């Protein structure tokens, strides 16, 4: 999927249908001159419904179509005939989509299962026909209820990527390179910060035809939790990952400090993110000799406080299989 086709945030206008009017009708047929009221009810206005689809990965369908209006209910008619309901409108979205009220930013609901349906805007009820209002003192009511008007509002669709493993790291840490080596994904790779502006997904093939999904999340900078850089734009995707893989380059000035900054950004955005399984991978390790690796391991054992780590090199294909094994263990604990 090209970067331009990955749409994960859209605002759209939705409007439900009006309910149909109840009928004012008096029954008439041969030999029955005063048959009484028999006006039928109006039909219900159409709903606007959000539906989950496991085959979708992006909100690209809403990039150019941003207005959704359901059909109006038809009016009631004679012989107590109820008008037809208005046509419902279905909006198919990827799993992991959060629906918010744009004005208040409150979360209305989340779609996490295939074919899950949630009504985002209910259609207006149809009005009751005049036969409902017949009584002993009013046997020929000449009035009926009008239908209830539909509603309209603006909602925000926000996609949080569903992946087993999320890659977390500073810009230019080598996340896209690692994804390209471990999966068949073809992310944009270049030697400058913020090469990746949208999450990239890839399927990691494991032993015995097993697999898991890895997501390359755009790089974090210090202050991201407050919205700096790409801010909340990418942090929300990390919420949906079962395991977090922290990627820190071996040539970093202070690996432990970099890890703490990344961890702090996640903590400030959502403390629950720290409950996820974590693994630290020291990338670009092909530039290290055995003696340097041993020295760094002593420091990391002390500073990472029990968090597992390993040394890898995407370019030299070092430690990649071990990384797959460790990730598989974490996913299946």
N, C-alpha and C positions, 0 to 999 in steps of 0.2 A: 504494500500500500504506500503510495507516495505521500510525502508530508502534507501536500496541499489538500489531499483527500481526507486527512484525519481532522474531523471537526468534533470538538468535545464540549462546546459551550454555545448555545443559541437561545435567543429570546423570540417567542412566537406569540401570536394573537389567537385566542380561541373563543368561539361563541357557540353556545348551545341553541337548539331550536325552540321556537315559541310553541306553547300548547295550543291545540285547536279549540275553537269556540264550541260550546254546547249548542244543540239545535233547539229552536223554538218551533214546534210543529204539533198540530192537532190531527189525530187520526181521522181519515175520511176514506170511506169506500161505499160501494153500493149497499143500500139498506141500512147503513150505519152512518147517520148524519152527525152525530156528536160522540165520537169515539174516545174523546179525552186526549190528554197530552201523550206524545210518543217520540219526542225529540231525543236523539242519541247524544252521547258524550263526545267531546273532542278528543282527538288523539294526542298522545304525549309528544313533546318536542324531542328531537334527537339529542343523544348524549355525545360528548367528546370524550373518547376513551384512549388511554395510553396502554399499549400492549407490548410485552417483552418478546424479543426475537433473538434466539441464540446465534443466528447466522449473520447478525449485523455486528460491526465492530466500530462504527463511527456514526455521528449524527449528520453525515453529509447530505442525507435526504431533506434536511430542514434548512440547508444553506440558501436555497432559492425559493422554497415554498414556506412562507412564514405566517400564513393566515389559514385557519381551519374553522369552517362553519358547518354545523350540523343542520339537517333538514327540519322544516317546521311540521308540526302535527296537522293533520287535516281536520276540518270541522265535522261535527256530528251531523246526522241526517235522520230522516223519518224512520219509523218502525224500530226505534231505539238502536239504530245502527251507529256504532262507534267509529269515529274517523280513524284513518290509518296513522300509526306512529311515524314521527319524522325519522329520516334515515340517520343512523349513528355514524360518526366519523371516527375511524381508527387511526392512531398514530403509532406506527411500529418503531420501537427504539431498542438499542442494544442493552444487554443485561449489565447492570451497574449504573443505570441512569437514575439520577436524582431529579425530582420535579419540585421546583420552588415557585412560590408566589413572588413575582418580580417586584411588586411594590413593597412588600414587607420583608422579603428574602427568607421567609419561613419555609421549612421543608414540608411539602404536602405528603409525599410518599416516595418510596424508592422501588424500582423494578429490578428484581434479582432472579426471577425464574422465567423459563421459557413459557410463552403463551399466558403469562400472568396479565390480568386485565384490571385496570383501576380507572374509575370515572373521574376525570379531572374537572368536568363541568357538566352538571345535570341539566337535561332538557326540562322546559316548563311543563307542568301538569296540564292535561286537557280539562276544559270546563265541563261541568255537568249539564246534561240536557234538561228540558223543562219537566220531563216526567218524574224527576226526582223530587220536585217541589209540590206535587199534588197532595192535597190534604182534604179533610172533610169540609173545611171552610173555604178552600180555594181549589176547586176541582178542575179549573182550566187555567193554570198559570201560563202567562204569556211572556215569560222571561226565562233566561238560562244564564249560566256562568260563562264569562269570557275565559279564554285560556290564559295561563300564567306565562308572562314573557320569559324568554330564555335569558341566560346570563352571558356576560362576556368579560374577559380579563386578559392580562398578559402573564405568561408563565415563562420560566427559565428552565431549560433542560441542560443538565450538567452531567457529563459522563465521567465516571471514575473507572479507570481501566481495571478489568478483572484478570489478574495474573497470579501465578504461584510464587514467583520470585521477582522482586523489584530491585533494580540497580540504583544505589544511592551513592552520590559522590559529587565533588566539586566539578565545575566545568573543566573539560580537557583532561579528565582523569583516565580516559580510555574505555568508557562504558560502551560506546558504540562499537569500538573495535572488538571488545570481548563478545558482544552480542553477535557480531558478524562471524566470529570464530566458532561460537557454541551453537549457533542456529543457522538457518538458511536466510535469515533476514538480511537486507541490504541497506542499512542505515547510512546516512551521509556522514563521512569521516573526513575531518580536516584538522590541521594543527592550529586551531584558534578556539577561544571560548564561545560557548553557546552555539556550537555547530548544530546541535539537536535542539529544536524548538518545539517539537511535538513528541509524545511518547511513541516508541517503536516496540512492536511485539514480535517475538520469535518463539518457535517451538524447539525445545532442546530434546534431541533424541537420546534416550538412555538405553541401558541394556535390556535385552529380552523384549524389544519392541515397545518399551514403556517410554513415556515422554512427560514433560512439564513445560509450562509457559513462562517465559522470562520477558520482563518489560524494562526497556531502557528509558528511565525518567530523565527529563532535562536537568542539567546540573544545578546544584544548590549553591547559593552564595550566603555569606553571613548576613543575617537580617531578613532572610527569605520569609520567615514566619510573620513578619510585619508587612510583607508584600513587596520587598525590594527585589530587583531583578525580575524574574518570572513569578516570584512569590507564590501565592496560593494557586496559581495556574497549574503547577505541577505537583505541589504537596498533596493535593486532594487525591491524586492517582495512587499515592503510596498507601492510602488507607485501605485499599482493596487487595493488597499483596499479602500473602500468607507468611512469607519469609523475606527479610531484607538483607541484601548483599551489599555491604559497604565496600566501595572500591577506592583505594588510596594509592597513588603512585609511589614507587620506591624512592624516587628522587625528591619527595616532599621534604620541606624543612623540618617538620615535626609531625610524624605520623599519628602519634597519640593525640596531639592537640587538634589535628584536623578531624580525627574521629570524634572527639568531644564536641567540636563545633557542629558537626553534622547531627550528632545525637541531640544537642541542645536545640537546634532548629526544629527537629521533629517533636521534641518535648513541648516547646512553646506553641507549636501549631496544634498538636493533639497528644496529650500525655499517654493516651491508649496505644499509640504507635510503639511505645517502648515495651509493650507486652508481647510484641511479635518476636519470632525467632530471628537471631542476628548472626551474621558471619562476616568477618573482615577479610578481604582479599587484597594483598599488596601487589599491585600490578607493576609492569615494566621491570620485573625482577631479573631479567636476563642480563642486566647491567651490574648485578651483584655477584661477588665471589662467595665461596662457602664460608670463609672467615667472617665476612661482613654480615651474612645471613645469620650466623650464630650469635654475633654481637647484638643485632637488632632483635633477635628472638628473646634474648634475656630481658631487654627493655620492654618489649611488647607483653611478655608474660606478667610483668609487674604493672604496666600501665592500663592494659585492657581489662583487667579485673575479671578474668575468667571467660571472657568472650573468645570463641574460637577464631583462629586466623590461619592463613596459609599464603605462601608466596607463589605467584603465577606470572606468566608472560604470554599475552595473547599472540604476539608476533612470533615468538620462538616456540609456541605451543607447549610451554612448560606448565605442569600442574593443572591442566585443563580437565583431565579425566578425574583427578583427585577432587577437583572443585565440584564436578558433577556428582560424584559419590557423596560428598559432604552435604550438598544441597538436597539430594534425594533423601538422605537420612533425616535432615531437619523437617522436610515436608511430610515424612511418614512416621515421625515419632508419635 
